[in-house]
Amino acid sequence: MRLSEGVEAGLHCATALAQLEADAVLPASALAGFHGVSPSYLLKHLKALTHAGILESVSGPSGGYRLARPAGRITLLDVVVAIEGVKPAFRCAEIRQRGPLKLPASTYLKPCAINAAMLKAERAWRAALAATSIADIVREFVVEGDPRATAAACAFLAANRRLQPGERKGRTGS
């Protein structure tokens, strides 16, 4: 299974935004610069995350993006589905029923064992993603990451955040 680079970008953006104060946003250009990706490429994924209710977009000259709900309530699966969609990665086309050895449809009453195995694996993969929140990833980064990476990320976020006066509090965590 291969996920698009948009999933990686979306997950990194969500973890960066989870580290902001509740009254702060980051502009798309800063998020793109932080991750070394094209702003136009990233904007497409930020819009998908906003449409899915994972991010909020604040317009205006001091606008940007922030998490739409607490980081503990946003799973890795939420981000994957927002960017890749809900369809399973493996889609059985029933090729066993084609070709020169094709038999009558009554031969294939039992589900395809390959399809069943692939769907079982996908359920396990999705369950693992659903069990991991953005807050979990941020905690792991802070606890186990190299202190230089943590310091650099904190400095970048502090330099590029835009505070929103009178905004709500308490978005982080669960």
C-alpha positions as CSV (number, residue, x, y, z in Angstrom):
1,M,0.0,0.0,0.0
2,R,1.3,3.4,-0.9
3,L,-0.2,6.6,0.5
4,S,0.3,9.9,-1.2
5,E,2.8,12.5,0.1
6,G,-0.2,14.6,1.0
7,V,-0.9,12.2,3.9
8,E,2.6,12.8,5.3
9,A,2.2,16.6,4.8
10,G,-1.3,16.6,6.4
11,L,-0.1,14.6,9.4
12,H,3.0,16.9,9.9
13,C,0.8,20.0,9.6
14,A,-1.7,18.7,12.1
15,T,1.1,17.9,14.6
16,A,2.7,21.3,14.1
17,L,-0.7,23.0,14.6
18,A,-1.3,20.9,17.7
19,Q,1.7,22.6,19.3
20,L,0.3,26.1,19.0
21,E,-1.5,28.0,21.7
22,A,-5.3,28.0,21.4
23,D,-5.4,31.6,20.2
24,A,-2.8,31.1,17.4
25,V,-2.8,30.1,13.8
26,L,-0.1,29.4,11.2
27,P,-0.4,30.7,7.6
28,A,-0.3,28.1,4.9
29,S,3.0,29.6,3.6
30,A,4.7,29.0,7.0
31,L,3.4,25.4,7.1
32,A,4.7,24.9,3.5
33,G,8.1,26.4,4.4
34,F,8.3,24.4,7.7
35,H,7.9,21.2,5.7
36,G,9.8,22.2,2.5
37,V,6.8,21.6,0.2
38,S,5.1,23.8,-2.4
39,P,2.5,26.2,-1.0
40,S,0.1,25.4,-3.8
41,Y,0.5,21.6,-3.2
42,L,0.0,21.9,0.5
43,L,-3.0,24.2,0.2
44,K,-4.9,21.5,-1.6
45,H,-4.4,19.2,1.4
46,L,-5.1,21.9,4.0
47,K,-8.4,22.5,2.2
48,A,-9.2,18.8,2.4
49,L,-8.4,18.8,6.1
50,T,-10.5,21.8,6.7
51,H,-13.4,20.3,4.7
52,A,-13.2,17.2,6.9
53,G,-13.4,19.3,10.1
54,I,-9.8,18.6,11.2
55,L,-8.5,22.1,10.6
56,E,-10.1,25.5,10.7
57,S,-9.2,28.3,8.4
58,V,-9.1,31.8,9.7
59,S,-9.2,34.4,7.0
60,G,-7.7,37.9,6.9
61,P,-4.2,39.4,6.9
62,S,-3.4,37.7,10.2
63,G,-5.2,34.5,9.4
64,G,-4.0,30.9,8.9
65,Y,-4.8,27.4,10.1
66,R,-5.4,25.8,13.4
67,L,-6.9,22.5,14.6
68,A,-10.7,22.4,14.6
69,R,-10.8,20.2,17.7
70,P,-8.5,19.0,20.4
71,A,-5.4,17.0,19.1
72,G,-6.5,14.1,21.3
73,R,-9.7,13.8,19.2
74,I,-8.0,13.8,15.8
75,T,-6.6,10.4,14.8
76,L,-4.1,9.5,12.1
77,L,-7.0,7.7,10.4
78,D,-9.0,10.9,10.3
79,V,-6.2,12.6,8.4
80,V,-5.7,9.7,6.0
81,V,-9.4,9.5,5.2
82,A,-9.5,13.3,4.7
83,I,-6.7,13.2,2.1
84,E,-7.1,9.8,0.5
85,G,-10.8,9.2,0.9
86,V,-12.7,6.3,2.4
87,K,-12.3,3.6,-0.3
88,P,-10.2,0.6,0.7
89,A,-6.7,0.5,-0.6
90,F,-7.3,-3.0,-2.2
91,R,-10.2,-3.3,-4.5
92,C,-11.0,-6.8,-5.7
93,A,-11.9,-6.9,-9.4
94,E,-12.7,-10.6,-9.3
95,I,-10.1,-11.4,-11.9
96,R,-10.4,-15.1,-10.9
97,Q,-13.6,-15.0,-12.9
98,R,-11.9,-13.9,-16.1
99,G,-9.5,-15.3,-18.6
100,P,-9.3,-18.5,-20.6
101,L,-10.0,-20.7,-17.5
102,K,-13.2,-18.8,-16.5
103,L,-15.8,-21.1,-15.0
104,P,-19.5,-20.6,-14.4
105,A,-20.3,-18.0,-11.7
106,S,-21.7,-20.8,-9.5
107,T,-18.0,-21.9,-9.0
108,Y,-17.3,-18.7,-7.1
109,L,-19.9,-18.7,-4.4
110,K,-17.3,-18.3,-1.6
111,P,-15.7,-14.9,-1.3
112,C,-12.2,-14.5,-2.8
113,A,-9.7,-15.5,-0.2
114,I,-7.2,-12.9,-1.4
115,N,-9.8,-10.2,-1.1
116,A,-10.8,-11.4,2.4
117,A,-7.1,-11.4,3.5
118,M,-6.5,-7.9,2.1
119,L,-9.6,-6.5,3.8
120,K,-8.6,-8.1,7.1
121,A,-5.2,-6.5,6.9
122,E,-6.7,-3.1,6.0
123,R,-9.1,-3.3,9.0
124,A,-6.1,-3.9,11.3
125,W,-4.1,-1.1,9.7
126,R,-7.1,1.3,10.0
127,A,-7.6,0.2,13.6
128,A,-4.0,1.0,14.5
129,L,-4.3,4.5,12.8
130,A,-7.6,5.1,14.6
131,A,-6.0,4.2,17.9
132,T,-3.3,6.9,17.5
133,S,-4.1,10.5,18.0
134,I,-2.2,13.6,16.9
135,A,-1.7,14.3,20.6
136,D,0.0,10.9,20.9
137,I,2.4,11.8,18.1
138,V,3.2,15.2,19.6
139,R,3.8,13.6,23.1
140,E,6.2,11.1,21.5
141,F,8.0,13.8,19.6
142,V,8.5,15.9,22.8
143,V,9.5,13.0,24.9
144,E,11.6,10.9,22.5
145,G,12.6,13.3,19.8
146,D,16.1,14.9,19.6
147,P,16.0,18.1,21.7
148,R,17.5,20.0,18.8
149,A,14.5,19.1,16.6
150,T,12.1,20.0,19.4
151,A,13.9,23.4,19.9
152,A,14.0,24.1,16.2
153,A,10.3,23.3,15.8
154,C,9.3,25.4,18.8
155,A,11.4,28.4,17.6
156,F,9.8,28.1,14.1
157,L,6.3,28.0,15.4
158,A,6.9,30.9,17.8
159,A,8.3,33.0,15.0
160,N,5.6,32.2,12.5
161,R,2.4,32.0,14.6
162,R,-0.2,34.6,14.3
163,L,-2.2,35.3,17.5
164,Q,-5.9,35.8,17.2
165,P,-7.3,38.3,19.8
166,G,-10.3,37.1,21.8
167,E,-10.2,33.5,20.5
168,R,-11.3,30.4,22.4
169,K,-9.0,28.5,24.7
170,G,-8.4,24.9,25.5
171,R,-8.1,23.1,22.1
172,T,-5.1,21.0,22.8
173,G,-5.1,17.6,24.5
174,S,-8.0,15.2,24.6
